[in-house]
Structure formats: structure tokens, C-alpha cells
């Protein structure tokens, strides 16, 4: 296969991007704004059907593995493949770009190379990893982690969503009940390199004034569940001295997370809380908070979690409330190979000019695969840095620049 410089016709099709993007936008859009594309929901199934249609439109061979990941192959599937893509699911109320931009861009990059008459010397595939966000069952990057053998299948299948539906039940309702999830070393072994394009979830590229960047690392991160058990009672008749209110130590945990994020090198956030029974005129009997923590190094994450737990336990003790803390997920992050990211940066620079290299605190399937295969990431500028929110945005020009960069990268890798 010729290099990008040797394939001058391999340029992104703006009209093609518009068609693909606009065809995906209505799927899972909430009437109040944002997207609810939770794993194995009707919206997610709609996204999966969109992927099938795109594979067919580009003459690619569709393949769905037993972990729910979708693969669209250019040519015959085989070893040493160049794989690109991302995910199509979202967090509750998420933005349009987180994940889908990488999948749309992957299809468009392949289309550009096809239109230029390029014949790849290695197999090429576009992938949609299942349940990357973990927004429904609480385990992020589940499709790639199951494939890599990082998650016990039985543990995953027993996970429940907020409505009490297990992952096993959700898969069955979606027609996947006869497929046993789990490690897939043969498929993992086919991947020679994985390149994921993603909207930047921050403002580094906007500050640097460049449309596309190359990732250097993904921070270690995890999720912890804090369960506070107190004593339910009447809000209007129970004296303060007689209360065992679990919401009070939960509030201390929220404040401690904010303090840990403000004073240390880590980021700690409590973005989801529940109180039971949830009556306005009742003192809760139990309350639950989910803590997200991230840092450049694992010990930074653990230290932040420790500070939050210490504050929560001290407050729980004062209120006569029991506290249990459980680690729900953990990712050690990834340092992308210096020689590979330098090569990609050189390719992108040759195509677009200036390029930035930057780490990210957001988790990605690329970080999961990095332990087994060479991986790399490209970021597209996000003007405001907002993500996991309907205000998430990238300009059309920057999206096309990202496709252009991916075209050049795929051309260089497929020689």
C-alpha cells in the first residue's frame, strides 16, 4: 500500500461525513436534550443497526463477537490487522460526540482510502466496542475488557441496572442470550494495532490552537460504591439527637471528594447518589454514593479515595451510621508506546501541520487493549472542553481534520 503522501486522492468526503453523522444523530436523542444510548437498550440496538448499515454501505464484512463488539472488515479478516473505531453507547444524558465521532470517522477514513484506489497490505477493520461507558451496569469498557479477559463473565452477567435488570437479562432481550461472553484471545490476537479517534474531553487542544492531538497516556481510574446504613424515621417528629441519618455522612463524602480534587493531583467526583426510601418527609434509612477517582499515578488515585473514605467514616461514626465501601471497577491506565505515538504525531504533522501530544483522564478501550497490543489515540479539539453533557461539541472543520489525520495514519500503518 502506498503512503498517505502517495495517495493524494485519499481525502475525507465532507458530504459523506454529513450523511453518516446526520443519520446517527436521531438515535437515542432524549426529548429534553442529550443522548441515552445505554448498553443493550433500544437506543443501543438502534446504534448497532446503524453500524450494520454503514458496514454494508462501504462494502465491509460485518462480524459480531460473543462479547457484543461489532467489527466491519475491509477485505478478509486476518492477523496483524489495523483496527480503528470507538464506541456508540453513552452516559445518561451524554453528548453526541463521545464515542460516535470515532466510529463515524473510521468509516469515513476507510471510504477515503477506498475512493483513492488504495489496496491495503494488511487487514483493516472498523470496531464498535460494546458498553464502553458503563452507564447502565457500572462496569466501563466492558466489551473490550471481557475480550481481554479482565472481567469475570459471571460477575459481569450478574450486574444489575438501576431497574434491577441483570446484564444477562438485557443481553437475552436483545437476542444475545445464546452467546457466552468471555476472553477472546483469538480475536485479540488478530489485532496488529488499534487506533482510536475520540473527541478531547478537555481544553488542551483549544488552548494550544490545534485541531488534532496524539494521546500520550490514559490516567489510572476507578469507581467505588459507598453504602451508608442508618435508621429511617419521620422527618417531622424525630429530634435531631435521635437521628441516624445516612445522608449526612454522604454529604461529607461529597465535600471530601471536592477537597481531594481541589488540593491534590487527583480528580475525585461523586456524580450519582441515591437515598431510600426517597420520601420528602422521611429520614432515609440508607443512602448510596458512587465515587469516581482518577490521577496520573495509581497511588494518587488510592490516596484520594482514602481521603474520601476517612472523612465519610468519621462522619458516619458521629451519626451512628454504618458504612461499607466497595471497589466496583479499576483500570490501571496506559502509557502509549513512545515510538508509536511519535510516529503518529509525525504523520499527523505532515498532514495537518502543528500537532499536540497530551495525556487524558478519561478512560478508553484503547487503554484496555494497550496491555495486549500496540494502541494509539487521536483527539479532536473540543472548543469548550465540555463532555458527558449535551453541550459537548466539535466543529465540522475539526471533525474533518480528524478524519484527514486518521486517513493519513491508516495509510501509513497499512503499508
N, C-alpha and C positions, 0 to 999 in steps of 0.2 A: 504494500500500500504506500502511496506517496505521502509525504508530509503535508501539513496544513499549507505551507508555502507553495507546495507543488500541486495543490488542489484549489486554485483561485476561485472556482465556482462554488466551493463549499461555504456558503454564507447563509445565515438564518433567513427564513421566509417570514417577514413581518405579518403578512396576511394569514399565513398558516398558523402562526402563534396566536393571532387574534381569534381565529376559528376554534382552535383547541381550547384556549383559555375561556372563551365565552360559552363553550359547550359544557364545561365543567362547573362554571360559577353557580348555576342554579341548584346544583345537587347539595342537599343538606343545609341550604341557607335558611336561617331562622327568621321568622317574620319581624322579630324585634332587633335583628342585626346579628352579624357573626354567623359562625358555622357550628353545627352539631353533627359532626361526622364521627360518631363514636364507633369503636370496633364492633363489627358484626351487627350493627343496626341497619335499618332500611337505607339510611343515607350512605353508610359504608358500602352496602351492597350495590347502591347506585354508582358509587365511585368505581367499584370493581367492574361493573358493566361498562362504564366509560373506558376503563383501561382495555377491556376486551375489544371494544370498538376501535380504539386508537391502534392497537396491535394489528387488527385486520386492515385498517385504512393504510398502514405503512408496510403491509406485506410481511409482517413479522409473525413468527410461530408462537402461539400462547401456550404457556405451561404454568400450572398452579401446583405448588408443592403441598405436603400434608400439614405444614405449619401456617398455611393461608397466604404465603407470599406469592405474588404473581410475577411471572417472567415472560418477556416478549423477546424472542431470539431473532437476530438478523443472521440468516444462514442456519446451518446445523448446530445445535448445542454441542459443546465440546470443552475440552480442558483449556486452561490458560486463557480464559475468556476475559474480555474487557467489559465490565458491568458498570452501568450508571443508572441513577434513579434516586428515589427517596421514598416518601410515604404519602398517602392520601387521607388518612384519618386526621382528626383534630381534637384539641381540648374542647370542653364545653364552651360555646361562645367564642371560639377562636377566630383567627383571621383567615383570609383566603390564600395566603402565600406560603405559610409554614408547611412544607412538605410538597404540596401540589406543584409549586414552581419548579422543583427539581425533577418531577416526573414529566411535566409538560416540556421542559427544556430538553430532557433526554430524548423524547420522541422527535422533537424538532431538530436536534443535533444529528440524529441518525438520518432524518429526512434530508437534511442539507448535504450530508455525505453521499447519500443515495443519488440525489439530484446531480451531484458533481461527477457521478460515474465512478466513485471510489469503490474498490473491491477490498474489503478488509482481509488482512493476512491472519487475523485471529478471530475467534467467535466474538460477537458483540451481543449484549443483552440489556434491555431496559427492565428495571425491577420496581415493584411497588411492595415495600415491606409492610406486613400486617401489624396493626396495633402498635405503632411506634410511640404514640403519645401516652398510652396507658391511662387515658382519660376515663375509661369505663371500669376496668378491672384492677387498676392501680399498679400494674407492672409495665414500665416503659420498655420500648424496643422489644416487645415480646416475640414478634415474628423472627427477628434476627437472633435473639438470644436463645430461643428454642432451637433454631437451626444450628447454632454454635455449641449447643449443649450446656449453656449457662443457667438454665432454669429447669427444674424437675417438672416433667409433663403433668404428673398427677397433682402437684401443688398448683400449677397454673390452671388446670381444668377445674379445680375446686374453688377458685377465686370467684367472689360474687360482686355484682354491681350494686349500686345503691338501692335497687328494687329487689335484691335477693336472687337475681338470676345468675346462675353459675356460667363460667366461660364454656363449660361442656354443653350446657343447655342452649346457650346462644349460638354456638357452632352448629349444633343439631338443627336449630330452627333455620339456619342459613344454608342447610344442605351439606355441611361438612362433618356430620356426626360419624360417618364411617371412616374418617381419616384420623389416624392416631398421631398427634403432634409429638415432636421429639427431635433429638440430634439427627442431622442430615450431613454426615461427613462427605458423602459422595458429591452432593451438590456444592457444598462449601469448597471442596477440592477442585471444582471446575473453575472457580474464580481466580484469575491471574492477577487482577487488580480491580478495585472498586473505587469509583469517583462519584461523590455525592455533591450535587449543587444544591444550595439552600439559601434562602433569604437570610441576611445577617440579623441576628436578634440582639441588636445593639447599634451604636452610632459611630463605631470606629471608622468605617469606610466613608461616612458622611463627613467626619472631621478631616480625614485625610484627602478628601476630594477625589476619590477614585471609585469607579462603578463596580469593580470586581476585586476580590481578595482571595488569598490562599490560606487555609487553616494551618496553624502550627500544632495545635493541641486541643483536646476536649478535657475540661476540668473533671476531676472525680466528683461524684454527686450521689445523693441517696434520698430516700423518703422514710420517715418514721411516723408511726401512729402513737399518739398519746391518749390513753383512755383514763378518764377521771371518774371515779365512782363515789357518789355522795349519798344524800338522802332526800328523796322527793318530799315536798311538803307544800302547804298553802302559802301563797305569796302575801296574803293579807292578814294572816293570823300568827305567823311564826316569827318570834322575836329573833333579832339578829344573833344574839348569843346562842340561840338554839339551832342555828342553821349549819348545815353541812353542804354548802352549795358548790358543785363541781365546776361551775362556770368561772368562779373567781380565780382558782389556780390556772385554769385555761387562759384567762386574760393575762396573768403574769407570764405564761409561756409565750404569748404573742408579743408582749413587750420585751421579753428577753431575746427573742429572735430578732426583733428590730435592733436592739442594742448590739447583739453579736454582729449583725450586718454592718452597723454604723462604725464600730470601733475596731473590727478585726479585718483580716484578709479574706474572710469567707463571706458568702451570702447565705442568709437564713430567712425563710419565709413560711408563715402559716397562712395559707390561702383558702383552706377549707375547714370548716368547723360544723359540728352538729351537737344539738342539745336535746335530750329526751326527758319527758315526752314532747317537749316543744310547745307547751301551753303558755300563753302570756301571763296568766295568773297563777302559775305554779313554779316552785323552785325545782330545777331539774334534778333528776336522780342520777343521771350520768351525762357526761359531755366528752366529745372526742375532737381532737385536732390532728391535722396532718402537717408535719414539718418537712420542708424541702431545704436541703443544705448543700452548698457547693463551694469549692475552693480550688486554688491551683494545685494543692497537695492534699493527699488523703488525711494527713494529721490535722490540717486546717479544718477540714470538714468535721472530723471527730471532736475537735476542740469546741467548735461552735455548737454542735449537738449536745455536748457535755454541759456547756453553759446554760443552754435552754432547759435541759433536764434538771440540773441542780436548782434553778430558780423555780421550776414547776413543782419539784418535790418539796422544797421549803414552804411554798405557798400551800400546797396540798396538806402538809403536816399541820400548819396553823389552822386550817379549816376543817380538820378531821375527815379528809377526803383521801381515798386510796388512788394511787397512780401506777399504771403499768405502761411501759414503753416497749414498742416492738419495731424492729427494723423491717420494713416491707420490701425495700429494694436497695441495691447498692451497685454502683458502677465505678470501677477504678479509674475511669477516664482513659485517655490515649494520647501518646506523643507521636504524631505522624512522622514518618521517616524523613530525616532532613534532606537526604539526597533526592527523594521523590518530590517533596514539596518544592525544593529548589528547581528541579527540572520543570515542574508545572508552572512555577512562577515565571521562569524564563519563557515558556511557551506563551503564557498569557500576556507577558510584557511585549513579546514580539507581535502579538495580535492587536493589543489594545493600548500599549504604551505603559504608563505607570501602573504598578500593582502593589497592594499591601499584603503583608503576612501578619496574621493575628490569631490568638487563641480564642476559645469561646467557652462560656459557662453552660451552654445549652447541650443537652445530650443528643446523640445522633446514632443511627445504625452504623455509620462509618466507624465510630469508636468501638462498637461491639465487634465488628469484623476485623479491626486492626490487630487483635491478638492472634489472628489466624492467617490473614492475607494482607498484602500491601494495600493500603487505603489512602485516600486523599479527599479533600473537600475544597470546593469553591464557594465563596459567599458573594451574594449580590447586594448592593447598597440598599439600605433601609433609611430613608431620609430622617425619620423621627426616632428610629430605634425601637418603636413600639412593636411588641409581638405578643402572641396569645391573647389578642384583643382584636375586635373588628377594625380598629384604626391601623392595623398592620398594613404596610404599603411598600411597593417598589414601582418606580416609573416604568412605562413601556420601554423607553430607550434603554434603561438599565437592564431590564429583563432581556432585551435583545442582545445587549452586550454580554450578558451571562451566557446566552445560547452561543454566541460567537466564540467566547472563550472555551466553552465546552466542546464545540466543533474542533477547535484547534487542538485541544488536549486529546480528544478521542483519535484524531488523525495521527498525532504523534505517537500515541500508545499502540495503535493498531498496525504499525508497520511490520 
